[in-house]
């Protein structure tokens, strides 16, 4: 029997591929369980059933439902973080100080001030020589440098402070089953395979599957837009018409309590994907394109007018000096 046959003839199938570590299911297969379309169409339920239900999923992730993960086995926790991702805070990357400084020069006013400083410097030197002619232009340059530096540093410090406050705002401890006991674990330390206890009023920090629950009702309006509360049951609850064991990050527990198996963390969760999308640059609208085109046209006309004026002034200065020299 070749390797392909030993793997059940599922070569290249994302739901059957084995990851590099000890678990028997990969990150992509777990993440796809929580896609809204997959949940709505019943694809996710069928996938878990094909793995052997809740017990099969626990076995694939090498988790004991009664003990949870071993809090003292740092190697296993680190391996899970490396294999399935970490639940690190999703923060927008801040621009470097030099990039912020260059961005300041996109301001048309600063561009005009810089051009005025250059013109003033050249005319001053031509008229009065280097001894005194550089003072006015250099003063304008210094003013521009101060404005740009102060603004860039303030923006940089503000972004760093905002990231720090945002990270602390979301940080909290959640009750998690480890070593057979419910213990408080920082949400940023949660890994795939953890068994998380959810109670009324909790905001779900990760994506997971209910393995045990009692009258659980979840508000998913902030994630899926569904206004009605959604009942959650373990996948084995066959007496229910529509089984939905999927707990989506960002949703809120309105009623009941239960235990959920963590299946996706950090940027792999539905909330994580939404946060990453919000960090992308928004598309430019047609109106913005037209306005930018108009601004560029006005800017070009202004630049040509400035160059012509500058050229005329320089020619006038040299002509004046030549005429004075000939008279002398």
Backbone torsions as a table, in degrees:
resi	resn	phi	psi	omega
1	UNK	NA	126.6	-178.6
2	UNK	-82.7	174.9	-175.8
3	UNK	-62.3	-39.2	-179.6
4	UNK	-60.8	-42.2	-179.4
5	UNK	-69.7	-36.2	178.7
6	UNK	-64.4	-28.3	178.6
7	UNK	-86.9	13.5	174.3
8	UNK	81.9	18.2	177.1
9	UNK	66.4	25.9	-175.9
10	UNK	-112.0	35.8	-178.5
11	UNK	-57.0	128.3	176.6
12	UNK	83.7	-5.6	179.3
13	UNK	-82.0	123.3	-173.4
14	UNK	-64.6	-28.6	-177.8
15	UNK	-79.0	-15.3	-177.8
16	UNK	-110.4	-11.5	-176.5
17	UNK	-66.8	139.8	179.4
18	UNK	-91.7	137.1	178.5
19	UNK	-74.7	179.2	-174.7
20	UNK	-76.8	-20.6	-175.5
21	UNK	-92.8	-149.4	-175.5
22	UNK	-83.4	-24.8	-178.4
23	UNK	-67.9	156.1	-176.2
24	UNK	-105.9	17.1	176.7
25	UNK	-142.7	144.4	-174.1
26	UNK	-95.3	170.9	-176.7
27	UNK	-63.0	-40.8	-177.5
28	UNK	-63.9	-41.1	-179.3
29	UNK	-65.5	-40.5	179.4
30	UNK	-68.1	-42.4	-178.4
31	UNK	-63.7	-39.0	-177.4
32	UNK	-65.9	-20.0	178.8
33	UNK	-59.7	-27.8	-171.2
34	UNK	-102.7	8.1	173.2
35	UNK	-65.0	128.8	-177.2
36	UNK	-52.4	-40.3	-179.9
37	UNK	-66.2	-38.5	179.6
38	UNK	-66.8	-38.1	178.4
39	UNK	-68.7	-45.4	-176.5
40	UNK	-64.9	-36.7	-177.0
41	UNK	-89.5	-0.8	177.5
42	UNK	83.0	5.0	-179.4
43	UNK	-64.6	-41.0	-176.9
44	UNK	-65.9	-41.5	178.3
45	UNK	-62.2	-43.7	180.0
46	UNK	-63.7	-36.1	179.8
47	UNK	-64.1	-45.9	179.3
48	UNK	-65.9	-38.5	177.7
49	UNK	-61.9	-35.7	178.9
50	UNK	-68.6	-23.6	176.7
51	UNK	-84.4	-7.5	-179.1
52	UNK	104.5	24.9	177.6
53	UNK	72.4	-158.0	-177.9
54	UNK	-59.9	-44.4	-179.3
55	UNK	-63.1	-40.6	179.4
56	UNK	-64.1	-39.0	178.3
57	UNK	-66.7	-41.7	176.6
58	UNK	-60.6	-41.9	-179.9
59	UNK	-65.2	-40.7	-179.6
60	UNK	-64.6	-32.8	179.0
61	UNK	-91.3	3.3	177.9
62	UNK	58.1	50.5	-177.7
63	UNK	-123.0	134.2	173.9
64	UNK	-89.5	120.7	-175.8
65	UNK	-63.1	-23.9	-178.1
66	UNK	-94.9	-24.7	-176.9
67	UNK	-104.3	-28.4	-173.7
68	UNK	72.2	-160.8	178.2
69	UNK	-82.1	160.6	178.4
70	UNK	-86.9	112.7	-177.4
71	UNK	-66.5	-19.7	-178.3
72	UNK	-92.5	-10.1	-178.7
73	UNK	-91.4	81.5	-177.4
74	UNK	-64.2	-30.2	179.5
75	UNK	-62.8	-42.9	179.3
76	UNK	-67.5	-42.6	179.7
77	UNK	-63.2	-42.1	179.0
78	UNK	-66.4	-38.0	179.3
79	UNK	-64.4	-40.7	178.2
80	UNK	-65.7	-39.5	177.0
81	UNK	-63.7	-38.1	179.7
82	UNK	-71.8	-36.5	-174.3
83	UNK	-81.4	-40.1	-174.2
84	UNK	-113.0	-1.0	-178.6
85	UNK	96.0	161.2	-179.9
86	UNK	-107.6	157.6	-178.7
87	UNK	-91.6	47.2	179.9
88	UNK	-70.4	152.9	176.9
89	UNK	-62.2	141.3	-179.5
90	UNK	-96.1	102.8	-176.4
91	UNK	-118.6	143.8	178.5
92	UNK	-68.4	132.5	-179.6
93	UNK	-66.6	127.7	-179.1
94	UNK	-82.8	146.0	177.3
95	UNK	-74.4	148.5	177.4
96	UNK	-69.4	161.7	-176.0
97	UNK	-62.3	-36.6	-178.3
98	UNK	-71.3	-36.6	177.2
99	UNK	-64.9	-39.4	178.2
100	UNK	-64.7	-36.3	178.6
101	UNK	-65.4	-45.6	179.3
102	UNK	-64.1	-34.9	179.9
103	UNK	-64.4	-29.2	180.0
104	UNK	-63.3	-30.6	-178.3
105	UNK	-77.2	-0.4	172.1
106	UNK	-76.6	-13.7	177.0
107	UNK	-69.7	125.3	-177.4
108	UNK	-61.5	-35.3	-179.5
109	UNK	-63.0	-43.2	179.5
110	UNK	-67.9	-34.5	176.5
111	UNK	-63.7	-42.1	178.5
112	UNK	-65.2	-42.2	178.7
113	UNK	-62.0	-41.1	180.0
114	UNK	-65.7	-42.5	178.0
115	UNK	-64.2	-40.4	178.6
116	UNK	-63.7	-38.0	178.6
117	UNK	-64.2	-41.2	180.0
118	UNK	-65.6	-45.4	179.0
119	UNK	-61.2	-44.9	-179.4
120	UNK	-62.3	-38.2	179.9
121	UNK	-65.8	-46.1	-178.7
122	UNK	-65.2	-47.3	-178.5
123	UNK	-65.5	-40.2	179.5
124	UNK	-62.1	-42.3	-179.5
125	UNK	-68.1	-40.4	179.7
126	UNK	-64.6	-41.9	-175.7
127	UNK	-78.6	-43.1	-170.6
128	UNK	-117.3	-2.0	-178.9
129	UNK	82.2	173.7	-176.7
130	UNK	-67.7	-28.0	-174.8
131	UNK	-57.7	-43.7	-177.8
132	UNK	-124.7	-20.6	-172.3
133	UNK	-67.6	-21.7	-176.6
134	UNK	-82.7	-13.5	-169.9
135	UNK	-62.2	-49.5	-175.6
136	UNK	-64.9	-45.9	179.7
137	UNK	-64.9	-42.8	179.8
138	UNK	-63.9	-36.0	178.5
139	UNK	-61.9	-41.8	178.4
140	UNK	-66.1	-42.1	177.8
141	UNK	-58.8	-43.8	-179.9
142	UNK	-63.0	-40.7	178.9
143	UNK	-62.4	-41.5	178.9
144	UNK	-63.9	-44.3	-179.9
145	UNK	-61.1	-43.0	179.9
146	UNK	-63.8	-45.2	180.0
147	UNK	-60.5	-47.4	-177.6
148	UNK	-64.8	-45.3	-177.3
149	UNK	-64.3	-47.4	-178.7
150	UNK	-63.5	-44.4	-179.8
151	UNK	-64.2	-44.8	-178.8
152	UNK	-64.6	-43.5	179.8
153	UNK	-65.3	-41.4	177.7
154	UNK	-61.9	-43.5	178.6
155	UNK	-64.0	-40.3	179.8
156	UNK	-64.4	-47.6	179.8
157	UNK	-65.1	-37.1	179.0
158	UNK	-64.4	-43.6	179.7
159	UNK	-64.1	-42.2	178.9
160	UNK	-63.6	-42.9	180.0
161	UNK	-65.8	-39.3	179.1
162	UNK	-63.8	-43.0	178.1
163	UNK	-61.2	-42.1	-178.7
164	UNK	-64.5	-45.3	-179.8
165	UNK	-66.8	-39.3	-179.7
166	UNK	-65.6	-39.1	178.3
167	UNK	-64.7	-42.3	179.3
168	UNK	-69.4	-33.2	-179.2
169	UNK	-63.9	-38.0	-177.8
170	UNK	-85.5	-16.8	-176.7
171	UNK	-71.4	132.2	176.6
172	UNK	-163.5	166.8	176.0
173	UNK	-98.9	143.9	180.0
174	UNK	-128.0	145.0	179.6
175	UNK	-69.8	122.7	-174.4
176	UNK	-133.8	141.6	178.8
177	UNK	-83.2	112.2	174.6
178	UNK	-139.3	136.1	-177.5
179	UNK	56.0	32.9	176.2
180	UNK	80.5	3.3	-178.3
181	UNK	-130.4	147.9	174.4
182	UNK	-78.6	119.5	-179.2
183	UNK	-132.6	153.8	179.8
184	UNK	-78.4	127.3	179.8
185	UNK	-127.5	135.2	176.4
186	UNK	-61.4	136.1	-176.6
187	UNK	-60.2	-27.2	179.9
188	UNK	-75.6	-7.8	178.7
189	UNK	-104.0	0.8	178.2
190	UNK	-68.3	142.9	178.2
191	UNK	-131.9	162.8	176.6
192	UNK	-62.5	129.1	-176.2
193	UNK	110.1	-16.5	175.2
194	UNK	-66.3	149.6	174.6
195	UNK	-110.4	113.7	-171.5
196	UNK	-103.5	134.1	175.8
197	UNK	-89.2	129.8	179.2
198	UNK	-116.4	139.0	-177.5
199	UNK	-132.6	170.2	-179.9
200	UNK	-56.4	131.8	178.1
201	UNK	92.2	-8.9	-178.6
202	UNK	-74.5	141.6	167.8
203	UNK	-94.5	123.0	-175.7
204	UNK	-70.1	120.2	-174.5
205	UNK	-87.6	-13.2	-175.9
206	UNK	-142.6	172.2	173.3
207	UNK	-90.4	137.4	-179.5
208	UNK	-158.9	176.9	-178.5
209	UNK	-119.7	130.5	178.4
210	UNK	-67.7	125.7	175.6
211	UNK	-109.1	-14.2	177.1
212	UNK	-160.1	129.3	-177.8
213	UNK	-154.2	158.1	179.0
214	UNK	-135.1	106.4	176.7
215	UNK	52.7	47.5	-178.3
216	UNK	-80.9	127.0	174.0
217	UNK	-128.2	130.8	-172.3
218	UNK	-122.0	138.5	174.1
219	UNK	-96.8	111.2	-178.9
220	UNK	-108.8	17.4	-174.1
221	UNK	-61.0	-34.1	-178.0
222	UNK	-72.8	-16.6	-177.5
223	UNK	-107.8	-52.0	-175.0
224	UNK	-101.2	-14.3	-177.1
225	UNK	84.8	-0.3	178.9
226	UNK	-73.3	118.9	-174.8
227	UNK	-79.5	-28.4	-178.7
228	UNK	-81.3	149.1	175.0
229	UNK	-68.5	144.7	-176.5
230	UNK	-113.5	128.1	178.5
231	UNK	-77.3	139.5	-179.7
232	UNK	-119.7	133.3	179.4
233	UNK	-137.6	153.5	170.3
234	UNK	-59.9	154.6	-174.4
235	UNK	-65.1	-19.6	-179.7
236	UNK	-81.9	-2.5	-178.0
237	UNK	-76.4	76.6	-173.7
238	UNK	-70.4	-15.1	-179.1
239	UNK	-76.8	-8.6	179.4
240	UNK	-89.2	145.7	-178.7
241	UNK	-66.0	-47.4	-178.0
242	UNK	-128.2	114.9	-177.9
243	UNK	-83.4	128.3	176.2
244	UNK	-140.2	90.8	-179.5
245	UNK	-91.7	7.9	-168.4
246	UNK	-91.6	120.1	177.6
247	UNK	-99.9	117.7	-175.3
248	UNK	-99.5	134.3	-179.8
249	UNK	-58.6	139.4	-178.8
250	UNK	95.6	-14.7	177.3
251	UNK	-80.6	166.8	-175.8
252	UNK	-125.2	137.6	178.6
253	UNK	-80.4	117.1	-178.0
254	UNK	-97.3	-31.8	179.9
255	UNK	-146.4	152.7	172.0
256	UNK	81.0	-173.6	-179.5
257	UNK	-150.1	163.4	-180.0
258	UNK	-179.4	-179.8	176.5
259	UNK	-119.6	133.2	179.8
260	UNK	-124.3	142.2	177.2
261	UNK	-89.6	120.4	-178.7
262	UNK	-70.4	124.4	-177.6
263	UNK	-118.3	-18.9	179.7
264	UNK	-150.5	137.9	-178.4
265	UNK	-132.6	163.1	173.3
266	UNK	58.9	-132.4	-175.9
267	UNK	-70.8	-9.7	179.6
268	UNK	-87.0	-9.5	178.6
269	UNK	-80.3	165.3	177.8
270	UNK	-64.5	-39.7	177.7
271	UNK	-67.6	-38.0	178.3
272	UNK	-62.6	-42.2	177.9
273	UNK	-63.5	-39.1	179.0
274	UNK	-64.7	-41.0	179.6
275	UNK	-64.8	-39.2	178.6
276	UNK	-65.0	-38.5	178.6
277	UNK	-65.4	-36.0	179.5
278	UNK	-68.3	-23.9	-179.7
279	UNK	-80.7	-13.0	179.7
280	UNK	-73.3	152.1	179.4
281	UNK	-67.4	129.1	179.8
282	UNK	-66.7	149.4	179.1
283	UNK	-69.2	144.9	180.0
284	UNK	-78.2	130.8	-180.0
285	UNK	-79.0	159.5	177.3
286	UNK	-56.7	-37.4	178.6
287	UNK	-64.1	-41.8	178.4
288	UNK	-63.4	-38.3	178.1
289	UNK	-62.1	-43.2	179.6
290	UNK	-65.1	-41.7	179.6
291	UNK	-65.3	-41.0	178.3
292	UNK	-64.1	-39.4	177.8
293	UNK	-62.9	-41.2	178.5
294	UNK	-65.0	-43.4	179.6
295	UNK	-63.1	-41.1	179.2
296	UNK	-63.3	-40.3	179.6
297	UNK	-64.0	-45.3	178.1
298	UNK	-62.6	-40.3	-179.5
299	UNK	-63.7	-41.5	179.1
300	UNK	-63.8	-42.9	178.1
301	UNK	-61.4	-43.5	179.7
302	UNK	-63.6	-39.5	-180.0
303	UNK	-66.0	-43.8	179.1
304	UNK	-64.2	-39.4	177.6
305	UNK	-63.3	-40.8	179.2
306	UNK	-65.3	-42.8	179.3
307	UNK	-63.3	-42.7	179.1
308	UNK	-64.0	-41.5	179.0
309	UNK	-64.3	-44.3	178.9
310	UNK	-62.1	-44.3	178.8
311	UNK	-61.7	-41.8	178.8
312	UNK	-63.6	-38.9	179.8
313	UNK	-67.2	-40.8	-179.7
314	UNK	-65.4	-45.2	178.7
315	UNK	-60.5	-42.8	178.8
316	UNK	-60.7	-41.5	-179.3
317	UNK	-64.2	-47.8	-179.4
318	UNK	-65.5	-39.8	178.6
319	UNK	-62.2	-41.9	179.8
320	UNK	-62.6	-41.2	-180.0
321	UNK	-67.6	-39.2	178.9
322	UNK	-63.9	-42.6	179.8
323	UNK	-64.0	-44.2	178.1
324	UNK	-62.5	-38.3	-179.4
325	UNK	-66.4	-37.2	-179.6
326	UNK	-69.9	-36.7	179.3
327	UNK	-66.5	-35.8	179.6
328	UNK	-75.9	NA	NA
